[in-house]
Amino acid sequence: MSITNRFKLLGAICTFFIYTNAYPQSSASTYSALGLGEFNNSGFTQNQGMGGLGISFGTGWGINYMNPALSTRNTIFNFQTAFRYQRLDVASANENQTVDGGGLSYIGISLPINSGKSSIGLGVNQVTSVNYSILVNGQVTNSDLTSLNRIDGEGGISEAYLSTGFVVAKNLSLGVQGSYLFGSTIRTNQLTLLNEENRPIGASSEFYERLTVGDVTFKAGLHYYFKMGSKSNLHLGAIYHAYGAISGKEFAKVAEFGQASRPDTEGDIISNNEAGTVFIPKKIGYGVTYEKINKFVIGLEAQMQEFSQYRSFGGNLGELGDSYRVAFGGQITPDYSAVDNLFKRSTYRIGVEYEQTPYIVNQTHITDLGINFGGSVPINNLSLMNFAVKVGSRGTIDNGLIRENYLSFSLGFSLNDNTWFYKRVFE
């Protein structure tokens, strides 16, 4: 296949994922009902296996999405994609339920402009995920009736991004990423009144709310490394992600069951695609990683976001709290040159991540602790199969809250090719 045809193929792939708005969501968390949903702060599959480590370290065998300055390490063409599945055991003080969710996680491409000096990347990725279902029973005051309230949410925010990285001085790289945010979060609230025999009485109602966003954000990154010897480096990295006021439109309506999502049916339209903004605070991150070249990597990183400044579409403050995330992890390759031993050539990863999420419920700040495992298995001379597993717990059953014990799994591929920018001598 010629270089021209390869670019046409890549363009078709990216166009498909950007313009198909049915982008699968991989969250199944009850807490995704708050704010814009559950944010993805752990990067691609190879980062997830190390607890989300990726601001201060990356390799040429995987796309460096977390820090665009690290894209200079992609000296060959790279195509990467993955699917994610999550299973949760959701528990309260009185009940227990198992839920799950999954779908396409991301797709990305990295191309060297000047190998080892500059590069360009593009792709589609999840920013937030929404997927929950809550059932609430309650006694109606001063009556014998019971209210049955079912609250469902789905959707999320995705991004189509374009990034570049370039070496500006010895061992120093800078990068910038521009993203177009798109997608919708949908909330449906169905209310039914039941008599003493648990039979519906009166008219049941449904509240439907859809927030659709479409705006541009930017992320800047920096990477510098020190030579610690002939075969080891110390890496430093930092990112600054400017979100700000994100433009969107809101549609909200109250009607009978199954009718609220349709603007042309009977009911009360509360908001008819009215324009407004959601304010997402900036995110900063930094980290340090020690690398024994072609042997092992170990690093520590942190990310912070002042979600106390978050404003909903209605302009409300105080719905969320400040969040931070700490990741400690690493990887090891027993013998990258052992061509006859697949296990020795594979890379193995482990990591721990702790997050104070932005969610505050009943004056309790929800935390998340996870242990991560992963690896990359060669499938030919250059390409890899990547996988990551995370076992963790989020929330608590105290104070009337919900605890989620979860297992998530990501499976992806990193397809690399070093022939794209070399002229053929023999056809």
Secondary structure, DSSP 4 states (H G I P E B T S, - for coil): --HHHHHHHHHHHHHHHHH----------GGGGSTT-EE--S-SHHHHTTTS--SS---TTS---S-GGGGGG--SEEEEEEEEEEEEEEE-SS-EEEEEEEEEEEEEEEEEEETTTEEEEEEEEEEEEEEEEEEEEEEPTTSS-EEEEEEEEEEEEEEEEEEEEEEEETTEEEEEEEEEEEEEEEEEEEEEEE-TTS-EEEEEEEEEEEEEEEEEEEEEEEEEEEEEETTEEEEEEEEEEE-EEEEEEEEEEEESTTTTT-TTSSSEEEEEEEEEEEEE--EEEEEEEEEETTTEEEEEEEEEE-GGG-B-TT----SB--EEEEEEEEEE-S-TT-TT-HHHHSEEEEEEEEEEEEEEETTEEEEEEEEEEEEEEESSSS-EEEEEEEEEEEE-SGGG--EEEEEEEEEEEEEEES-TTS--S--
